[in-house]
Structures are given as structure tokens and as C-alpha cells.
Amino acid sequence: MSLDINSTLLSLLQAEEAKARKEGLGGANPDHRGGLDFPYADPNDWSDGISFDTNIPRLPDGSVDVNALLERLRKILYYSNQGDPMDFNSQLDLVAFLMNIAGVWGELNSQQKGQIDQFLHTPYGKSGKSLIEQLSPDMIESLIYGYFYKHGGDKKGTEEFAKNLIDKLGELLGGGADFLGPLFDHAQQIGNTSALDAWMKQHIKNGKPDMDFDDFAFLQAFKWELEFSMNPESEAYFNEIRHNEIEELTKNVKDVFLLYILLMMILVGENGDLQMQIGGRGNLINALTKGLGALGKKIYSQWTGGHFTGDSVKEFFENLYKLEALCKDKRFGSLQDTVDKVFKDFFDAKNGITVKDPVTGKDTTLGELYQKIQSGAAGYSWDTMATALNNLAPSTQYPPVTPPGYTEITNDMGTIVNAVTNVSTVQGQIMQNLEGINEKDLALLTAGFNSVTNLNKIAVQNMSAARG
């Protein structure tokens, strides 16, 4: 990307991480989303739900600070990749910021527009498409479908939101910001009245949405993670952006002293990325502890406590499903196999744990029993499952008899709790290693800037001596 030399130093300083991100939205700059109520998610067990400042950064003279704008855009993307890959709000922030960029398109000169276009059209992955082309379906679905779920299946409100979104994107696109094209096209595709009406009919059961907003946000964040946040092609994408930045810098800046300063400022941005990686490891440990770890311990406690009732066994099976869903988070790595074993114990109709069917008295699996309860088969209820699990527990006779199925499940559940602890320990070590690298990085930056300061001081002294 070409750099405006007159504003670069100030721009990069303004783009520091501490200023680029904050809780919530707002600020003095106008919001070009047209008052649209984006369905932001609250903090949850798998994400802190951070939102970036999506306003347009400006220079002291009021003009758009394009370099800071591009750095903020890159920070939003990088945070989604390294800071918190399961943050649903990152998708919404990206759309909001792109719309706000389009809203000031008329204020930019051709060189500035070229900088932004070059950034937004950096190829992503083997497809050769831009990142916006790749991710527009996810982002638009998170907006329109997210509005539907957040507002309890409000059909009329969702249709109005989709129409306003399409109209606003079309208006901004008409102002020359062609990069909004993929967002506009997909909004038209899924947000037109007939398509949206058909989708809502499929997702309303007994007059209510088929899931709550938190579940939708989790699934969309998981999809975003697969498409972008944890996609191996993302690293190459960010490397390409930095490569282009340095290449343009060395090509256009002929003053060696200024080039050195600008390269140092790029290193400051890189250090911000490193700190974001450290924060990302912390977010992962929190997700492991608050989400997967806490749920794993709860299920283990419910199991070993025994004495199930119809209500408690229903909650137990719901928690098993939550555990299996959380483990789809690719950040958890090898934990998926561990949880899959427990899930198989309870839900596999053919290969699950064998028990006595309380209704027929014959051998069956917990999975088959579960299917009968779910299908409403005569005589089967959650009380039936409670009886089966209680019969699977160790007997109270002396000496006690422990069915092998009970021991197998207990061991598998204990493995989950231990595995979460082990993964947290490993992530903690990685975070410590990154912190060590960060200390060396900061020392390098300090030395670099000190050398610039000392050189400037010597130059001033020499000039004073020459005048004297």
C-alpha cells in the first residue's frame, strides 16, 4: 500500500492497539450503518465478546487518516484470527467498519482509494478471491439471521432489518465503494422477502425460533473459525499484507532516515500483534476454564453423584450435548477425540454402553434408549433413562458390585477433566514463551528508537555548533 509520507508517523502512532480497540461502539464520527441495530453478542463462556471502535480515524485537520484506517482494519481481522477466533462480534465489527469506510469514500483522493482497494483485494487462499468475497456469506448471515434470533424470531422486524441493510449497502455502493459489492450481493440473495420468508419458516418450531441467540452466535462463530479464524491460509494472508506494506514503503520512500523510522513503526505494529497473540492465549485458557472445563467438571460431578431423577437426567444429557458442541472449537485441538468417546458412550445406539431396558428388561444401549425417549415411544420418558443410569451405578450391597459400563464412563469423564487441565497448562507455557519474546522485542524497539533520538540529538548539536 502506498504511504502518505506527511501523515505516516502520526497515523501509525494513532493506530496503536490500545486506541484501536475499546468496549462497545460510538464516538464523534458519524456512523454510516444508517442506524441499523446490529445483533452484537454479550460475553459468554467461549468468548469475551469484545467490540472494536469502528469509527473512521482522522488527522488533526479533520481529514481521513488512511494509514490508521488500514491498520485498524487489519487489527480487527488479526484479532479475529489470533486474539479471539470465536468472537462472533468480529464479523459485525468488520461489516460496520467497511460501511463506515464506504461512507467517507467521497472524501478520499485517488491515491487513498487505491491504498484501501489494494488492501481489500489482497488475495485470500487458493481461490484467489479477496477476503471480503470469501467471508461475505458468513458476515451477512450473522447479521440477518442473527437479528432474527436475537429478537426472538420477530418476522416483521427481521424483514425490515434486511431491507434496510440492503438499501444502505446499495446506497454506499452507489457512492463508488465497489468493495461492498460482495456484501450487497449476498444481502440481496438471502435477505429478499421470498428467500428470507422461506428461511424463517424452516427455523420456527411451535411458534418459536429453533434455537436461542447464544446458540446461534456460537454456531456462527464456529463457522467463522473454520472459514477464517483457524484457517491455515490466514497466516499467508496476513504475511502478504505486511509484505506489500514493506515493499511499497521501500519503493516509495527514498530518504533513508525516514525509511528507518517507518520500518520501526511497522515493527511497533508487529509488537502489537505479538501482544494480541499473548492475549489470545489468555482468551483460550479462559474458554477452557470457564467453558469446557467447568462443564466437564459439572458433568463428572453429576455422573459420580448418581441418584438421577427425570429432571436431572434430562439436564445431564443437555450438558453432554453442550460439551460436544464446545469441543468443536478448533482451538481445543485433541480434546475432540476425548469428548467423542464420552458422547459415544451415551448416544451411539449400536456401540454405546449396554444397560437393562427398564421397560422390556432386555439388554440395550444408552443410545438406543435415548432414541426411544426422543421419539416418544410408548412407556419411555426421562424417568426411564434415570432408572437405567441409576441401575448402572455401583450397588449398595456388600461387597459392592460395579457394572463395567459405569467404570468405563467414569474413566472417560475423568480423562476429559485431566485433558482440559493439560491443554490449559500447555497454553500457559506458550503464553509465557510469547511474553519472553515480547520482552526481547520491546528491548529491540527501545534500542531502535533510542538510536533515532540520539542521532537527532547529535544533528541538532552539530547544527548549533555550525551556527555558533
C-alpha positions in Angstrom: 0.0 0.0 0.0 1.4 3.5 -0.8 2.1 5.7 2.2 1.3 9.3 2.6 4.6 10.5 4.0 3.2 13.7 5.5 0.9 11.8 7.9 2.5 8.3 8.3 4.2 8.8 11.6 1.1 10.3 13.2 -1.1 7.7 11.5 0.8 4.7 12.8 1.0 6.1 16.3 -2.7 6.7 16.3 -3.3 3.1 15.2 -1.8 1.7 18.4 -3.7 -1.3 19.7 -4.7 0.4 22.9 -6.5 3.1 20.9 -7.8 0.9 18.1 -9.9 -1.3 20.4 -12.4 -0.5 23.1 -15.6 -1.8 24.6 -18.7 -1.0 22.6 -19.1 1.4 19.7 -19.6 5.1 19.4 -17.5 8.3 19.2 -17.6 11.6 17.5 -17.5 10.4 13.9 -20.8 9.7 12.1 -21.9 6.1 11.8 -22.7 5.1 8.2 -24.7 2.0 9.1 -27.9 4.0 8.8 -29.0 3.4 12.4 -29.1 -0.4 11.8 -29.2 -2.4 15.1 -26.5 -5.0 14.6 -27.1 -8.1 16.7 -24.0 -8.0 18.9 -23.4 -10.8 21.4 -22.7 -10.5 25.1 -19.6 -12.0 26.7 -20.1 -15.8 27.1 -18.2 -19.0 28.1 -16.3 -19.2 24.9 -15.6 -15.5 24.1 -15.2 -12.1 25.8 -17.4 -10.6 23.1 -15.0 -7.6 22.5 -16.0 -4.9 20.0 -13.7 -2.6 18.2 -14.0 1.2 17.6 -15.5 1.2 14.1 -15.4 4.9 13.6 -13.1 6.5 11.0 -9.8 7.7 12.4 -9.0 11.3 11.4 -5.9 13.6 11.4 -5.9 16.8 13.5 -7.0 18.8 10.4 -10.2 16.6 10.2 -9.2 14.6 7.1 -9.4 10.8 7.0 -6.3 9.2 8.4 -6.0 6.4 5.8 -2.9 4.8 7.3 -4.5 4.5 10.7 -7.8 3.3 9.0 -5.9 0.5 7.3 -4.1 -0.5 10.4 -7.4 -0.6 12.4 -9.0 -2.7 9.7 -6.0 -5.1 9.8 -6.3 -5.2 13.6 -9.9 -6.2 13.5 -9.0 -9.1 11.2 -5.9 -10.0 13.2 -7.9 -10.0 16.4 -10.4 -12.4 14.9 -7.5 -14.6 13.8 -5.2 -14.5 16.8 -6.9 -12.7 19.6 -10.3 -14.4 19.9 -11.2 -16.7 17.0 -14.6 -17.5 18.5 -15.7 -13.8 18.8 -19.0 -13.5 17.0 -18.8 -9.7 17.2 -15.7 -9.6 15.0 -17.8 -10.3 11.9 -20.2 -7.5 12.7 -17.4 -5.0 13.5 -15.8 -5.8 10.1 -19.1 -5.0 8.3 -19.7 -1.9 10.3 -16.2 -0.6 9.7 -16.4 -1.3 5.9 -19.7 0.5 5.7 -18.2 3.5 7.5 -15.2 3.5 5.2 -17.6 3.5 2.2 -19.4 6.4 3.9 -16.3 8.6 3.6 -15.3 7.4 0.2 -16.1 10.8 -1.4 -13.6 12.5 1.0 -10.7 10.4 -0.3 -8.3 11.2 -3.2 -7.4 8.6 -5.8 -4.2 7.6 -4.1 -6.0 7.0 -0.8 -8.7 5.0 -2.5 -6.0 2.9 -4.2 -4.4 2.2 -0.8 -7.7 0.8 0.5 -8.6 -1.1 -2.6 -5.2 -2.7 -2.6 -5.6 -3.8 1.0 -9.2 -5.1 0.5 -8.3 -7.0 -2.7 -5.2 -8.8 -1.3 -6.0 -12.4 -2.5 -7.0 -14.8 0.3 -6.3 -18.5 -0.1 -6.1 -20.7 -3.2 -9.3 -19.4 -4.7 -7.7 -16.0 -5.5 -10.8 -14.2 -4.1 -10.4 -11.3 -1.8 -11.1 -11.9 1.9 -14.4 -9.9 1.6 -15.6 -12.1 -1.2 -14.7 -15.2 0.9 -16.4 -14.1 4.1 -19.4 -12.1 2.9 -21.8 -15.0 3.2 -20.8 -15.6 6.9 -21.0 -11.9 7.8 -24.3 -11.3 6.1 -25.9 -14.5 7.6 -24.6 -13.4 11.1 -26.3 -10.0 10.6 -29.7 -11.0 9.2 -30.2 -14.4 10.8 -28.6 -13.1 14.0 -31.2 -10.3 14.1 -33.9 -12.9 13.8 -32.6 -15.0 16.7 -31.7 -12.0 18.9 -35.2 -10.7 18.6 -36.9 -13.9 19.3 -38.0 -14.7 15.8 -39.5 -11.3 15.0 -40.5 -12.0 11.4 -41.6 -8.4 10.5 -38.6 -6.9 12.3 -36.2 -9.2 10.6 -37.6 -8.4 7.2 -37.4 -4.7 7.9 -33.8 -5.0 9.1 -32.8 -7.0 6.0 -34.4 -4.4 3.7 -32.7 -1.5 5.5 -29.4 -3.3 5.3 -29.8 -4.0 1.6 -30.8 -0.4 0.9 -27.9 1.1 2.9 -25.4 -1.2 1.3 -26.8 -0.3 -2.1 -26.6 3.4 -1.3 -23.0 3.2 -0.2 -22.1 1.0 -3.2 -23.6 3.7 -5.4 -21.2 6.2 -3.9 -18.3 4.3 -5.6 -17.2 2.0 -2.8 -17.1 -1.1 -5.0 -15.6 -3.3 -2.3 -19.0 -3.5 -0.7 -20.3 -5.5 -3.8 -19.9 -9.0 -2.3 -21.8 -7.9 0.9 -24.6 -6.3 -1.1 -24.9 -9.3 -3.4 -25.2 -11.8 -0.6 -27.6 -9.5 1.4 -29.9 -9.4 -1.7 -29.6 -13.1 -2.1 -30.7 -14.2 1.4 -32.5 -11.0 2.5 -35.0 -10.6 -0.2 -38.6 -11.2 1.1 -39.3 -14.6 -0.5 -35.9 -16.2 0.4 -36.0 -14.8 4.0 -39.6 -15.8 4.5 -38.8 -19.4 3.4 -35.8 -19.5 5.7 -37.7 -18.2 8.7 -40.4 -20.8 8.2 -37.8 -23.5 8.3 -36.4 -22.1 11.6 -39.6 -21.5 13.6 -40.8 -24.5 15.6 -44.1 -24.3 17.5 -44.1 -20.5 17.0 -40.6 -20.0 18.4 -37.1 -20.0 16.8 -35.4 -23.4 16.7 -32.6 -22.1 18.9 -31.8 -19.2 21.2 -29.4 -16.4 20.1 -26.5 -17.6 22.2 -26.6 -21.0 20.4 -26.8 -19.3 17.0 -23.9 -17.0 17.9 -21.8 -20.0 19.0 -22.5 -21.9 15.7 -21.8 -18.8 13.6 -18.6 -18.1 15.5 -17.6 -21.7 15.0 -18.3 -21.4 11.2 -16.3 -18.2 11.1 -13.5 -20.0 12.9 -13.5 -22.8 10.2 -13.7 -20.3 7.3 -11.2 -17.7 8.6 -10.0 -17.6 12.2 -8.4 -21.0 12.3 -7.9 -21.5 8.6 -4.2 -22.2 7.8 -4.5 -19.9 4.8 -5.0 -16.9 7.1 -1.3 -16.8 8.1 -0.3 -16.4 4.5 -2.9 -13.7 4.0 -1.5 -11.6 6.9 2.1 -12.2 5.7 1.1 -10.9 2.3 -0.4 -7.7 3.7 2.8 -7.0 5.7 5.0 -7.9 2.7 3.0 -5.5 0.5 3.3 -2.8 3.1 7.1 -3.1 3.4 7.5 -3.4 -0.4 5.6 -0.2 -1.1 7.4 1.5 1.7 10.9 0.7 0.4 9.8 1.5 -3.2 8.4 5.0 -2.4 10.5 6.3 0.5 13.9 7.4 -0.7 15.0 9.2 2.5 17.0 6.5 4.4 16.4 8.2 7.8 12.7 8.4 7.2 12.6 4.8 5.9 14.3 3.6 9.1 11.7 5.4 11.2 8.8 4.0 9.2 10.2 0.5 9.4 10.5 0.9 13.1 6.8 1.9 13.2 5.9 -1.2 11.3 7.8 -3.2 14.0 5.6 -1.4 16.6 2.6 -2.8 14.8 4.2 -6.2 14.8 4.7 -5.9 18.5 1.0 -5.1 18.9 0.3 -8.3 17.0 2.5 -10.2 19.4 0.7 -8.8 22.4 -2.6 -9.7 20.8 -1.3 -13.3 20.4 -0.5 -13.3 24.1 -4.0 -12.0 24.9 -5.4 -14.7 22.5 -3.7 -17.5 24.6 -5.3 -15.9 27.7 -8.7 -15.9 26.0 -8.2 -19.6 25.1 -7.3 -20.5 28.7 -10.4 -18.6 29.9 -12.6 -20.5 27.4 -11.1 -23.8 28.5 -11.6 -22.9 32.2 -15.0 -21.2 32.1 -16.5 -23.2 29.3 -15.2 -26.6 28.6 -13.5 -27.2 32.0 -16.4 -26.0 34.1 -18.9 -28.0 32.0 -16.7 -31.1 32.1 -16.4 -30.9 35.9 -20.2 -30.4 36.3 -21.0 -33.5 34.1 -18.4 -35.6 36.0 -20.0 -34.4 39.3 -23.5 -35.2 38.1 -22.4 -38.7 37.0 -20.5 -39.7 40.1 -23.2 -38.2 42.3 -25.8 -40.5 40.8 -29.4 -40.7 42.1 -30.8 -39.3 38.9 -34.3 -38.1 38.6 -36.2 -37.5 35.3 -35.4 -33.7 35.5 -31.7 -34.1 36.5 -31.0 -36.8 33.8 -32.5 -34.5 31.2 -30.2 -31.7 32.3 -27.3 -34.2 32.3 -27.9 -35.1 28.6 -28.3 -31.5 27.6 -24.9 -30.8 29.2 -23.4 -33.6 27.3 -24.6 -32.0 24.1 -23.2 -28.7 25.1 -19.9 -30.3 25.9 -19.8 -32.0 22.5 -20.7 -28.7 20.8 -18.0 -26.7 22.7 -15.4 -29.2 21.7 -15.9 -28.4 18.0 -13.9 -25.2 18.7 -10.7 -26.0 16.8 -8.6 -24.1 19.4 -9.1 -27.1 21.8 -7.3 -29.4 19.4 -7.0 -33.0 20.6 -9.8 -32.7 23.2 -12.4 -33.5 20.4 -11.4 -37.2 20.5 -11.6 -37.4 24.3 -15.1 -35.9 24.3 -16.2 -38.0 21.4 -15.6 -41.2 23.4 -18.0 -40.0 26.2 -20.5 -38.8 23.6 -20.4 -42.3 22.0 -21.0 -43.9 25.4 -24.3 -42.2 25.8 -25.6 -41.6 22.3 -24.4 -44.4 20.0 -27.3 -46.7 19.5 -25.1 -49.7 18.4 -21.8 -49.2 20.2 -22.8 -47.3 23.3 -22.8 -48.5 26.9 -25.1 -51.5 27.5 -27.8 -51.4 30.1 -31.1 -53.1 31.0 -34.1 -51.6 29.4 -36.4 -50.7 32.3 -39.4 -51.2 30.1 -38.6 -54.6 28.4 -36.0 -55.9 30.8 -33.7 -56.7 27.8 -30.2 -55.6 27.2 -30.0 -52.3 25.2 -27.6 -49.4 24.8 -28.0 -46.0 26.3 -28.1 -44.6 22.8 -31.0 -46.8 21.8 -32.8 -45.9 25.0 -32.2 -42.2 24.3 -33.6 -42.5 20.8 -36.8 -44.1 22.1 -37.3 -41.3 24.6 -36.7 -38.7 21.9 -39.2 -40.4 19.5 -41.8 -40.6 22.2 -42.1 -44.3 22.2 -44.8 -45.7 24.5 -43.7 -46.2 28.1 -40.4 -44.3 27.6 -39.5 -41.0 29.3 -36.6 -39.3 31.1 -37.7 -41.2 34.2 -36.8 -44.4 32.2 -33.4 -43.1 31.5 -32.9 -42.1 35.2 -33.8 -45.7 36.2 -31.3 -47.1 33.7 -28.4 -44.9 34.8 -29.2 -45.5 38.5 -29.1 -49.2 37.8 -25.7 -48.8 36.1 -24.3 -47.3 39.3 -22.4 -49.4 41.9 -24.7 -51.4 44.1 -25.1 -50.7 47.8 -24.7 -54.4 48.8 -21.6 -55.8 50.3 -19.3 -56.3 48.7 -20.5 -53.7 46.2 -20.8 -54.7 42.6 -19.8 -52.1 39.9 -21.0 -52.7 36.4 -18.2 -52.4 33.9 -20.1 -49.7 31.9 -20.1 -47.4 35.0 -16.3 -47.8 35.4 -15.7 -47.1 31.6 -17.8 -43.9 31.6 -16.2 -42.7 34.9 -12.8 -43.2 33.5 -13.7 -41.5 30.2 -15.1 -38.5 32.0 -12.1 -38.2 34.3 -9.9 -38.2 31.1 -11.8 -35.1 29.9 -11.2 -33.2 33.1 -7.5 -34.1 33.1 -7.2 -33.3 29.4 -8.6 -29.8 29.8 -6.1 -29.2 32.6 -3.2 -30.4 30.4 -4.2 -28.3 27.5 -4.5 -25.2 29.8 -1.0 -25.9 31.1 0.4 -26.2 27.6 -1.3 -22.9 26.5 0.0 -21.2 29.7 3.5 -22.3 28.7 3.1 -21.0 25.2 1.9 -17.7 26.6 4.9 -17.4 28.9 7.2 -18.1 25.9 5.4 -15.4 23.9 5.9 -13.0 26.8 9.6 -13.7 26.8 9.8 -13.0 23.1 7.8 -9.8 23.7 10.3 -8.6 26.3 13.1 -9.0 23.7 11.0 -7.4 21.0 10.4 -4.4 23.2 14.1 -4.1 24.0 14.8 -4.1 20.3 12.3 -1.4 19.7 13.6 0.7 22.6 17.1 0.4 21.3 16.0 1.3 17.8 14.0 4.4 18.8 16.9 5.5 21.2 19.2 5.4 18.2 16.9 7.6 16.2 16.7 10.0 19.2 20.4 10.1 19.7 21.1 10.7 16.0 18.6 13.5 16.0 20.2 15.0 19.1 23.7 14.9 17.5 22.4 16.5 14.4 20.8 19.4 16.4 24.1 19.8 18.3 26.1 19.9 15.1 23.8 22.4 13.6 24.0 24.6 16.7 27.8 24.4 16.6 27.9 25.3 12.9 25.8 28.4 13.6 27.9 29.4 16.6 
